[in-house]
Amino acid sequence: MVIKLLLTIILLTSPLFSASWNLWTLTIIHILLYLCILLLILKKRLILSFYKHTTLPLFVFAFFCFLSIFFSHNIYESKNGFFNIIDYILIFYLAKNADDKTLITPVIISGIILSFYAIYQRIFSTDVLIAYRITSFMLNPNIFACYLVIIICLTLGYIVKNFNKRIFDESLWIKNIFLYIFLSLFLIALFLTRAIAAGLSIIFGFFVLLYLKKFKIKIKHLVAIIAISAVVLIFKSQKMAVFDRTVWWYSAVKMIGANPFTGIGLSAFGDAYHKYKISGLNSIYAHNIYLQIAAEIGILGLLAFIYFLFKVFSEVKTKENIPFFAAISAILFLGMLDYSLLIPANSILFWAMLGYVSRNEEKNNFIIDGNKRTIFKWLSVFVILLGIYLSIIIFLGNREMAIGKYYLDENKIDIAYKRLENSLKFDKLNPQTYIYLSNIYLQLHKKTNYSTYLDESEIELKKALKLQKSNSQIYFDLYSIYHERKELKTALYWLKMARESSPKSAYYEKYYSIFHNEIYKE
């Protein structure tokens, strides 16, 4: 009961706090999930379940996520991304023991809150961009639209589910009225996001729903819907967004070709992108979850994920889980055109639905008792407490770093330095902390002209470089240090590295050409 309550709290609150994008909300989710596992382990009867179809591919997928950390272009982001993957896997297994009300109730409630706030934004917001494309409590309209795709498909599923029931059942009649009201509210909110891809995904999910419910679709209706979708796609293709996505997709393919087995690191797409992009257009996502997964953890990791999904979809379809299958299908379709599934709140709901629809999966139960139970319990408690500890220190380190950055911007160097040093006491894997410390030493050098401050700045930058090897700004800052020392050939080397890490930067290209000619002029 307590575990279901904690899962409900996570599903209810995660979309309401900027889609749980902020580290503090992720830390809360980490802790709540670890507490769920701790409660399961401390039960009198300890049973481990090995699910015959999904456990192995899920383990392989998680393995490649972990392996990618060691080849990452940003170790800090990959480490945090792996913690998120652990969260999703835990949610997947917890949802296998949940009922549909545990999932659908908090989702509907959060959807209602988000939708009402979206309408409020449309009416009262003075921000022109927000008023044009509504974001609600989330980061941008596409992320909000992704969440709406899920709850609209679920609502449609429950409406269709009630078609064959008795019309004159009073309780059912009242329930249907509310479902139609909720559906209308969600559709209005979706319209306010102006997310065309999300609308197409709902159409796809609705077709899946009708197929699984074995509804007969007239050919003329099918042709009409396909024609409308084609017109929408043609209209959309005239816009720059399609060209943008093509650029991002091709860049992701380049990453995959260069790192087919190890990837560029989980959650490190944005860092590696500058090295592989084909135009000046920037992005931290591939806008295609399949290409991004392959780019970040390798082709084998993507295949493991797809095989895992295949096994989930092989489960028996029932009237209870068909709405969830339709919602999952819609979101996977949307994943070909967008990145929103990679956002924590949407991913949490997605993995919970995967767990729910596969809850009847065949499994082998292993009862752990006696001395084995005692050993396993205390080892598990240690690992869980370690996970909670690591989550907290990552948060505290990030918090101190952010405060240090604030004081650095305010030119309060002494306070900024102390905060950044405190940040390193909690977490030594955040490259941004070293970059800010380097900036402090550079400012001190400008004030005092002491060469030792340049040395300290160089040391901090090289520490950052070990953790974030594709950051062209780090290379450029190293160039600046060596240029200040009049070590011109070494300075040229670092400028060359900056250019190579961001080959589409006209700034670095021009700067390198001029500086190279100055050094080697005849």
N, C-alpha and C positions, 0 to 999 in steps of 0.2 A: 504493500500500500504506500509506504513512504517513498519507495523507488519510483512508482508511477507518479506520485506527487511531484518529485524532483524533475522527472522527465517532462511533466506538464508545465512546470515553471520555466524550464529551458525553452520549450516550444512557444510558450506565450510571450516571454520577454525578449528573446533573441532578436526578433525583427523590429522591436520598438526602440532599440538603442543603436541607431545608425547601422542597422543590419549586423550588429555585433562586430563591426569592423575595428572598433577601438580595442586596444590591448587590455584595458581594464575589464571590459565586458567579456572578452575571451578568457581572461584569468578567472572570472567568476564561473563561467561555463566549465572550464577545466576542473575547478574545485568541486562543483556540484556533481560532475560525472565521476570523479574519483571517490566521492563520498558514496555514490550509488554502488560502485564496485566494492567498496569497503564493507558496506552493509550486506552485500551478497556473500562475501567471504566469511564474515563473522556469524553467519547463520549456523544453527546447530548441525544441520545436514548439508555437507558440502558436495555439490554435484557439478562436474564439468561436462559440458556438452560439446561434442565434435560434430558439426554439421557436414554431412557427406558431400554436398555439392558446392557450397560457397566458401567453406573455411580455407581450403587450399589456394584457390585463386586470389582470395582476399589477402592471405598471408604473403603470397608472391608480390601482389601489388604493393603492400606495405613495405616489403623488403626493398623493392626498387626505389620507393620513396625515401627510405632511410639511406640506401646506398648513394643516392644522388647528392646527399649532403657533402660527401667527401670530394665531389667534383664540382661543387656549386660555385657560381659567380658571386654569390652572396650567402656566406655560411649562416649568418644571423637569420636572414629571412627563411632559409631552408630549414633551419632548426625549429623556428616557430611554426613553419608550415607543417612540419612533421608532427608537432604537438596537436595541430588541428586535425590531421589525418587520424591520429589516435582517438581524438574526440569522436569523429564521425564513425569509426569502427565500433567504439563503445556504444554509441547511440543505436547503431545497426543491431547489435546484439540485445540491448535493452528493449528495443521496440519489438523484438520477437516474442516478448512476454507481455506485450501491451495489447489492449483491446482498441477498437476503432474510436471509441469515445475519448480515450486518453490522447489520441492524436488529433482528431477532428475538432474537438471542443476548443482547445487553446488556439488552434489555427483560425477558426472562424472568429473568435473573439478578437485576436490580434488583427485579422483582416478588416473587421468592422472599424476598429480604432484607426488603423492606417487609412482606410477609405474616407472616413469622416474628416480626418485631418487633411486629406488630399483635397476634398471639396472646400474646406475652410481656406486652404492655401489659394485655391483658384479664385475665391471670392475676395479675400482680404489681403493677399500678399502684395507688397509694393515692389518686390523684386521681379523685374520683367522676365528674366529667364525662368524663374521658378513658376511664375504665373502661366508661362507658355507651355512648359513641360513639367508637370507636378512630380515632386519627389517624395512627398509625405515625410515620414521620419527617417527615410533612408537616404543614401548618399547621392543617388542620381535616379532619373526616371526609369532607366532600363533595369536597374536592380529591383526597384519597386514593382515594375511590370512583371519581372520573373516570378516574384512571390505571388502576384495576383494570378498569373497563369496557373499556378498550382492550386490555389484555393477555388478558382473558377471551375477548373476541371473536376475537382472534388465535389463542389456544389452541384454541377451538372450531373455528375455520377449519381449523387443521392436523389436528385429529381427523377432521373431515368429509372433508378432502382425502384421507385415507388409507383411507376406506371402500372404495373400489373397487380397492385394491391387493391383492396376494396376502397372504392371511391367514397363510400359513405361512412368510413371510419373517422369519427370526429377528431381524434387525436392526430391521425395522419393528415387530415385536411388542414388543421392548424399548422402542423409541421411543414407542410408543403407551401403554405402561404409565407411563412418565414423564410423558407429556402428561396422562393422567388424574390422576396424583398432583398435578401442578402445578395443573390445573384445580380440583381439590378444595381445594387450599390457597388459591387465589385466591378461590374462592367463600366459603370460611370467613371470610377477611379482609373480603370485601364485606359479608357478613352482620353482622360486628362493627361496620361503619360505620353500619348502620341507614339507609342511603341508598336510599329507595324509588325515587326517580327514576332512580337508576343501574341498579336491577334492571329497570325498564321499558325502559331504553335497551338493555340486553343482550338482552331479548326482541325488541326491534325489530331489533337487529343480527343476531340469529339468523335472523329471517325474511328479511332481506336476503341472508344467506349461503345459505339454502336456495333462495331465488329465483334467485340467480346460479348456483348449482350445478344448477339445474333439477330439484330434488327435488320430487316430488309430495306435497302436503300434504292429508291427508284433512280434509273439511269439519268433521267432529265435533271433530277436534283443534284446528283453527283457531278454531272457536266457543268451545271450552273455554278456550283461551289468551286470547282476547279478553274472555271473561266474567271470568276471573281478574284480568286487567289492569284492567277496568272497576271491579271490586269494590275493588281496591287504590287506584285513583284516587278513588273515592267516599270510602273511608276516609281517604285523605290530605286530601281537600277539607274534612273536618271539623276539621282542625287549623289552627292559626293561621298556619302557614307558607304556606298557599295565599293567605290574605288578605294576608300580608306581600308576597308576590310580585306580587299584583295592584296593590298600592300602588306598588311599585318600577317595574313595567311602565308604569303610567299616568304616573308622573313622567318616565320616559324618553320617552314619547310627547310630553309637554309640551316637553321639551328639543328633540326633533326638530322640533316645530311652530315653536318660536322660532328655531331655527338649522338650517333644512333643508339648506343647501348647504355651510356651513363647519363645522358641528358645534361642540361646546363644547370641543374639544381632545382629542387622543388621550391616553388614560389619565387624563383629568381629570373623569370622571363623579362621583367622590366629592366633588370640590370644588364642582362646579356643582349637585350634588343638593340642597343646602340651599335654593337659590333656587327650585327647581322642585318640591320635594316637596309632597305633599298631606296629610301627617300628620306627627306627631312622630317617626315611625319613621325611623331613619337607616340608610344603607348606602353603601358605596363601589362597589357593582356593581348593575347592572340585573337580574341573575339571568336574563338572556336575552341571549345574545351578539349576536343580530341587532339587537335594539333598542339595545344598547349601542354597537355599531359605528356604527349610523345616528346615534345621539345624539352620538358623539364626533367622527366625521369626515364626517358628512352622508349624505344618502340616496344620492347618486351614488357615494360611496365604498363603501357597502353593496352597491349594484347591481354595482359592479365586482368585489367579492369573490364575490358569488353567481354572477356570470357565469364567473369564474375556476373556481369549484367545478364548475359545469356542464360546462366544458370538460375538467376532470380526469375527471369521471364519464363523459364521452363516450369515453374511451380503451377499448381492447379489453380485455375481461375474460378472464383466463387462470387456470389452476389455481394459479399461483404468486401472483397478486395479489388473488384473490377474498377471502381472509381479511382483507387490508388494507382492501379496499373495505367489507367488513362492519363492521370496527372504525371506519372513518371515518364510516360512516352512523350507527352507534350514538352516536358522540360528537357528531355534528351534531344528532341527535335530543335528546340530553341538553342541548345548548346552548340549547334552547328553554326549559329549566326551571332552568338553573344558569349559573354564571359560570366554572366550573372550567377551561374551555378557555382562558381568558385568563391562567391561571397559567403561568409560564415552562416548567416541566418538562413539563406536559401539552401545551403548544403546540409545544414542540420535537419531541416524538414525533409529534404530529398533522401538522406540516409535513413531517417526514421521510417519513411514510407517503404524503402527497400526492405528494412527489417520486418515491417508489419506484413507485407505481401508474401514473405518467405517464412512466416512463422510456423507453418506446418511442414517445413522441410525435414526430411528424414535425418535422424541424428543418432549418435551413440553416446549414451550417458556413462560417465565414469564416476563412481562414488569414492571419495577420498575420506578415509577414516583412520583411526588409530594414530600412530606416530607420524605417518605420512601427512595426515591432516594438520597436525600441529606444526610440522616443518613448513608445509605449503602455506599455511595461514600466516605464519610470522614472516616468511619471505615475501608474501604478497603484500602484507601490511607495510613492510619496509619499502617495497617498490612504489606503493601508492603514496606513502608519506613523502618519498623522494620526489615523486611527480608533483605533488602539491607544493613542496618546497621550491622546486625548480620554477614552477609557474609563478610563484610569489616573487622570487628574486629577479626573474626576467622583467616582471612588471615594475618592481622597485627600481631596477637599473634603468629602465626606459623612462620612468618618471623623473629620476634624478637627471638624466640626460636632457630631457625636455626643459626642466627648470634651468639647467646650466645654459642651454641654448637661449632661453629667455634673457638671462642676465648678460650673456655675451652680446646679444642684440642691443641691450641697454647700456653696453660699454662698462659694465661693472665686472671688471676682469677677475678680481680676487674672489668674489662670490661665485662667479661662473666656474672658475678653476676648481674650487672646493666641491661644487656640485658634480662636476664631471669626474673628479677623482672618486667621489662617493659612488657614482654610477659604475665605475670599473670594479669597485669592491663587490658589487652585486653581479655584474655581468661583463665579462671581458671579451665577448664575441660580437659586440655591436660596433661596426666600423665607424658609424657616425660619431660616436663618442671620441674616438681618436682624431677624427677630422676636426672636430670642434676644439680639441686640445691643441692641435696643430695651429689653428687660427689664433688661439690665445698667444702661443709662442711667437707667431709672426707679428702680432700687434706689439708685444713686448720688445721684439727686435727693432721695430720701427721707432719705438719710444726711446730705447737705450742705445741702439746700434751695437749691442753685444752679440758676437758671433755664436756664442753658446746657445742662444735662443733659436738660431737657425738649425743648429744640430738637433736640439730637442724637437723642433717642428718636423724635421726630416724623419726622426725616429718614430714619431706618432703616425706620420703618413705611411711609412712602410709597414707599420702594424695594421693600419686600415687596409692596405693593399693586399695583405695576406688573406683578409676576410672578404674583400670586395674587389676582385681583380679586373673588373670591367668598367670601373668608374674612371672615366677620362679626366675628371676634375682632379683626382688624386695625382695622376701623372703630370698634369699641367702645373699643379702646385709644386711638385718636385722639380719640374723644369725651372720654375720661378726661383726656387731656393738655390739651385746650382748656377743659375744666371746671376743671381745676386753675389755669389762667391767668385764670379768670373771664370768658373769651370765650364767653358762654353760647349765643349764636345760632349760632356756628360749631360749638360742641359739639353743639347740637341737630341740625345738618346731618349730622354724622358718626354720631350715634345713629340718625337716619333712614336713613342708608345701611346701618347694621348691621341694622336692621329689614327693609329691602328685600332684603338679601342672604340673610336667613333669615326669610322671612315667617311661617313656622309656629312661630317661637319665641315662646312666651308671655312669656318673660322680657324680651326686647327690646320687645315690644309694650306690656307693662305699664310698663316703664321709660320708654319714649318718651312714653306718654300722661301719666304723672305729671310728667315733666320739661317737656313742652310746656305743660301747664297752669300750672306754676310760672312759666314765662317770660312767658306771654301772659295771665295772670290779670288780671281787670279790677280 
